[in-house]
Amino acid sequence: MSSKPQDAVADVSVLPLTRPQLAEARRMRAAELFEQRRPSSEVARAVGMHPESVRRWKRLWEQGGAEALRRRPATGRPPKLDDAQAEAVRTALEQGARAHGFEADLWTLERVGVVVERVTGVTLARASVGRLLTGRLGWSLQRPRRQAVERDESEIARWVAHEWPRSKRGR
């Protein structure tokens, strides 16, 4: 049984575009429409942006062409963790909090910070840990549901069905 080249391509999953990539794609589409001499108001509707943003893009496009609308590398301080370190942290976090000696299998920013330091040797501030999780690793904030351990669903259902109507009649 031989595998065809197109089978290999079909197995590759396509990752969703990031927000900066989507923004750049929108600007590139606007550049195509500028080249077709479309009015700014029409371009704004077509790309789903405010007309003032499209007018700003058009001024940039007139000065430097489509290249002027491309994404530029982020300026500022480089991240403390390189891509390999961030992936090592992701792998460590996916093992769960208990695998790293924590009592409950729940991640907090402080716990993640401890794991980052153990895995990479880099100490991050609490805010930087949050940015690492949400920005680079794509994790989202999730809070556990607060619920009493003693909660008895069957007793609650019985009370709502029998006791509550009696207490309402007694008013």
Backbone torsions as a table, in degrees:
resi	resn	phi	psi	omega
1	MET	NA	115.5	-177.9
2	SER	-100.3	147.0	178.2
3	SER	-97.4	139.6	-179.5
4	LYS	-86.5	152.6	178.5
5	PRO	-57.6	-35.7	-178.1
6	GLN	-69.5	-24.3	176.7
7	ASP	-63.9	-40.2	179.7
8	ALA	-63.6	-38.0	179.7
9	VAL	-68.9	-37.4	-178.4
10	ALA	-66.7	-25.8	-178.1
11	ASP	-77.8	-18.0	-177.5
12	VAL	-76.7	124.8	178.1
13	SER	-88.4	143.8	-178.6
14	VAL	-97.0	124.4	179.0
15	LEU	-77.2	146.5	177.7
16	PRO	-67.2	151.3	179.9
17	LEU	-69.7	145.9	175.4
18	THR	-78.8	167.2	-179.9
19	ARG	-59.2	-44.0	177.6
20	PRO	-62.7	-36.5	178.7
21	GLN	-67.5	-40.0	177.3
22	LEU	-63.8	-41.6	179.7
23	ALA	-63.1	-41.8	179.0
24	GLU	-65.9	-40.9	178.5
25	ALA	-61.2	-38.4	178.2
26	ARG	-64.5	-42.6	178.8
27	ARG	-66.4	-37.4	179.1
28	MET	-66.4	-37.9	176.4
29	ARG	-64.5	-40.2	177.8
30	ALA	-62.4	-40.1	179.1
31	ALA	-61.5	-40.8	177.2
32	GLU	-59.9	-42.0	-179.4
33	LEU	-70.5	-34.7	175.6
34	PHE	-61.2	-41.3	179.8
35	GLU	-62.9	-28.5	178.2
36	GLN	-84.8	6.1	178.1
37	ARG	62.6	32.7	177.2
38	ARG	-76.6	146.3	177.8
39	PRO	-66.0	150.8	-177.7
40	SER	-58.6	-37.3	-179.7
41	SER	-63.4	-38.8	178.5
42	GLU	-68.8	-39.7	178.4
43	VAL	-63.7	-42.7	-179.7
44	ALA	-59.2	-44.2	178.0
45	ARG	-64.6	-41.3	-175.7
46	ALA	-65.7	-36.4	-177.3
47	VAL	-100.4	-1.8	176.4
48	GLY	70.7	38.8	-179.3
49	MET	-124.9	164.3	177.4
50	HIS	-69.0	139.7	-178.5
51	PRO	-55.7	-34.5	-179.7
52	GLU	-64.7	-39.0	177.0
53	SER	-62.9	-41.4	-179.0
54	VAL	-66.3	-38.0	177.4
55	ARG	-64.2	-38.7	177.2
56	ARG	-63.7	-44.6	177.5
57	TRP	-59.7	-39.8	-177.4
58	LYS	-64.6	-39.6	177.6
59	ARG	-62.3	-43.2	177.7
60	LEU	-63.5	-41.6	-179.3
61	TRP	-64.1	-40.8	179.1
62	GLU	-64.1	-32.1	-179.3
63	GLN	-82.3	-38.2	-172.3
64	GLY	-133.5	9.2	179.9
65	GLY	71.7	-166.8	-177.1
66	ALA	-62.1	-29.6	-179.1
67	GLU	-61.3	-30.4	180.0
68	ALA	-68.4	-18.9	-179.1
69	LEU	-96.1	-1.1	179.7
70	ARG	-72.2	158.5	177.5
71	ARG	-68.9	141.7	176.1
72	ARG	-109.6	153.6	177.4
73	PRO	-60.1	147.1	179.9
74	ALA	-63.4	140.5	176.7
75	THR	-95.5	171.0	177.8
76	GLY	103.2	-171.3	-176.2
77	ARG	-65.9	136.2	177.9
78	PRO	-69.6	153.9	-179.5
79	PRO	-64.2	149.8	179.7
80	LYS	-69.9	-29.5	-179.6
81	LEU	-104.9	131.3	174.2
82	ASP	-80.9	177.0	-175.5
83	ASP	-61.3	-39.2	-179.6
84	ALA	-65.1	-40.2	178.7
85	GLN	-67.1	-40.4	178.8
86	ALA	-62.4	-39.5	177.9
87	GLU	-68.2	-35.3	176.3
88	ALA	-64.4	-38.6	176.9
89	VAL	-65.9	-43.7	178.6
90	ARG	-56.8	-47.8	-179.6
91	THR	-59.7	-43.3	179.8
92	ALA	-64.5	-42.0	-178.5
93	LEU	-68.4	-34.4	-179.8
94	GLU	-67.3	-16.6	176.5
95	GLN	-72.7	-18.2	179.8
96	GLY	98.2	158.0	-176.3
97	ALA	-69.4	-35.9	-179.4
98	ARG	-63.0	-34.4	179.3
99	ALA	-63.1	-17.8	-179.6
100	HIS	-106.4	15.5	173.5
101	GLY	90.4	8.3	178.3
102	PHE	-87.5	148.7	-174.1
103	GLU	-66.2	-45.6	-179.1
104	ALA	-108.5	152.0	-179.8
105	ASP	-86.6	62.8	-176.9
106	LEU	-134.7	129.5	179.7
107	TRP	-93.2	132.0	169.5
108	THR	-118.9	166.1	179.2
109	LEU	-61.3	-37.2	179.8
110	GLU	-64.8	-44.9	179.8
111	ARG	-64.1	-42.5	178.2
112	VAL	-62.1	-40.1	177.7
113	GLY	-59.2	-39.8	177.9
114	VAL	-63.6	-44.0	-179.5
115	VAL	-66.3	-40.6	177.9
116	VAL	-58.2	-44.0	-179.0
117	GLU	-67.2	-40.0	178.7
118	ARG	-64.2	-42.9	-173.8
119	VAL	-77.0	-39.9	-172.0
120	THR	-112.6	-18.4	-174.9
121	GLY	80.7	6.3	-178.1
122	VAL	-104.4	129.9	176.6
123	THR	-93.1	125.8	178.7
124	LEU	-113.8	145.3	172.8
125	ALA	-68.0	158.2	-178.7
126	ARG	-54.8	-44.1	-179.8
127	ALA	-64.0	-37.5	179.6
128	SER	-67.8	-34.5	176.6
129	VAL	-63.3	-42.5	178.0
130	GLY	-61.4	-42.9	179.1
131	ARG	-66.3	-37.6	177.3
132	LEU	-60.6	-46.9	-177.0
133	LEU	-65.7	-48.6	-174.6
134	THR	-82.0	-40.3	-175.7
135	GLY	-81.4	-57.6	-172.1
136	ARG	-86.4	-34.7	-176.5
137	LEU	-96.0	-13.0	176.5
138	GLY	74.8	18.8	177.5
139	TRP	-83.0	160.3	178.7
140	SER	-125.2	157.7	179.0
141	LEU	-71.6	128.2	176.4
142	GLN	-137.7	128.5	180.0
143	ARG	-103.4	138.3	178.6
144	PRO	-67.9	148.5	176.2
145	ARG	-68.9	132.3	177.6
146	ARG	-86.7	118.1	-177.8
147	GLN	-151.2	135.8	-179.2
148	ALA	-63.3	139.2	178.6
149	VAL	-64.8	-32.9	-176.2
150	GLU	-79.3	-4.5	-174.9
151	ARG	-55.2	129.4	-177.7
152	ASP	-120.2	100.1	-175.3
153	GLU	-59.2	-39.6	-178.4
154	SER	-66.4	-37.5	178.3
155	GLU	-68.5	-38.0	177.6
156	ILE	-63.9	-44.9	179.3
157	ALA	-61.4	-41.4	179.1
158	ARG	-63.3	-44.2	-178.3
159	TRP	-63.3	-43.9	-179.4
160	VAL	-63.7	-38.6	-177.0
161	ALA	-75.7	-35.7	-171.8
162	HIS	-111.8	-49.1	-174.3
163	GLU	-77.4	-43.3	-177.0
164	TRP	-59.1	-47.6	178.4
165	PRO	-60.5	-35.8	179.3
166	ARG	-67.2	-40.6	-178.8
167	SER	-69.7	-30.0	177.1
168	LYS	-69.4	-39.1	179.8
169	ARG	-67.1	-30.2	-174.8
170	GLY	-74.5	-7.3	-178.0
171	ARG	-69.6	NA	NA
